[in-house]
Amino acid sequence: MLKKRIIPCLDVRGGRVTKGVRFQNNVDLGDPVEMAVAYSDGGADELVFYDITASAEHRPIDIGMVSEVARTIRIPFAVGGGISTLADMERVILAGAEKISVNSLAVQNPQIIAEGAREFGNQCIVLGMDPVQTADHIHCPSGYEITTRGFREHSGLDAVEWAKRAVELGAGEIVVNSVDADGTQNGFELTVTRLIADAVHVPVVASGGAGCAEHIRDAFQIAHADAAIVAGILHMGQTTIRQLKDALHADGIPVRMTW
């Protein structure tokens, strides 16, 4: 049986890790490279870095940070934000990242998924999506609409249909980040995560709302996620990766134990 993955997420702004609730009221948490090393040594399966202001500021991602992370940790990591072309993807891969996450860019230009998959392989292309509940069941029959630019813009795309199209184009993994649950620590948005996980044949990662091991267990058992992104409860020292994995293992969830 494939092991379920725990993936700490580091949102980076101005060279520092930051965290907020529903993308607002962010606070400074520390140096991204130092935190990456701590999580790598602490049992994380992968990491993901989002440069949360690169796209809005029309600048490329901090390649220096990507290179330094690659030199200092021993686990795979993905990078998103500030990626707008195939050349940007190449720079990130050459700097040492294993995966590239595209979100708003893919909505604007879906062919970037196909181009990236052809150039670097499906396994390198991660579709990030920020769905919100909607009453517009005509355009969004799943009940969830894709938003872009940090929830600032509504796309009119149905979340499940967009996930299926992205996989057809070549996305090798999908991260479902619930805008409604992000940073709340009240649990993942299980409904939309399961809808997508059951609709595609690639790994699906639950993101947004992790507050305890039980929430992660539910993402795996109820929402059929293959991995879970965790941020605030780790960054704030409320728990550790080892404690989460010990609890999941006790509940019969297959996780990679390195101790």
HELIX and SHEET records of a PDB file:
HELIX    1   1 PRO A   32  ASP A   41  1                                  10    
HELIX    2   2 ILE A   63  THR A   72  1                                  10    
HELIX    3   3 LEU A   86  ALA A   95  1                                  10    
HELIX    4   4 SER A  104  GLN A  108  1                                   5    
HELIX    5   5 GLN A  111  PHE A  120  1                                  10    
HELIX    6   6 ASN A  122  CYS A  124  5                                   3    
HELIX    7   7 ALA A  159  LEU A  169  1                                  11    
HELIX    8   8 LEU A  190  ALA A  197  1                                   8    
HELIX    9   9 ALA A  213  GLN A  221  1                                   9    
HELIX   10  10 GLY A  232  HIS A  235  1                                   4    
HELIX   11  11 ILE A  241  ALA A  250  1                                  10    
SHEET    1   A 9 GLN A  24  GLY A  30  0                                        
SHEET    2   A 9 ARG A  16  VAL A  21 -1                                        
SHEET    3   A 9 ARG A   5  ARG A  13 -1                                        
SHEET    4   A 9 LEU A  47  ASP A  51  1                                        
SHEET    5   A 9 PHE A  77  GLY A  80  1                                        
SHEET    6   A 9 LYS A  99  VAL A 102  1                                        
SHEET    7   A 9 ILE A 125  GLN A 133  1                                        
SHEET    8   A 9 TYR A 144  THR A 148 -1                                        
SHEET    9   A 9 GLU A 153  ASP A 158 -1                                        
SHEET    1   B 6 GLN A  24  GLY A  30  0                                        
SHEET    2   B 6 ARG A  16  VAL A  21 -1                                        
SHEET    3   B 6 ARG A   5  ARG A  13 -1                                        
SHEET    4   B 6 ALA A 227  VAL A 230  1                                        
SHEET    5   B 6 VAL A 204  SER A 207  1                                        
SHEET    6   B 6 GLU A 173  ASN A 177  1                                        
END                                                                             
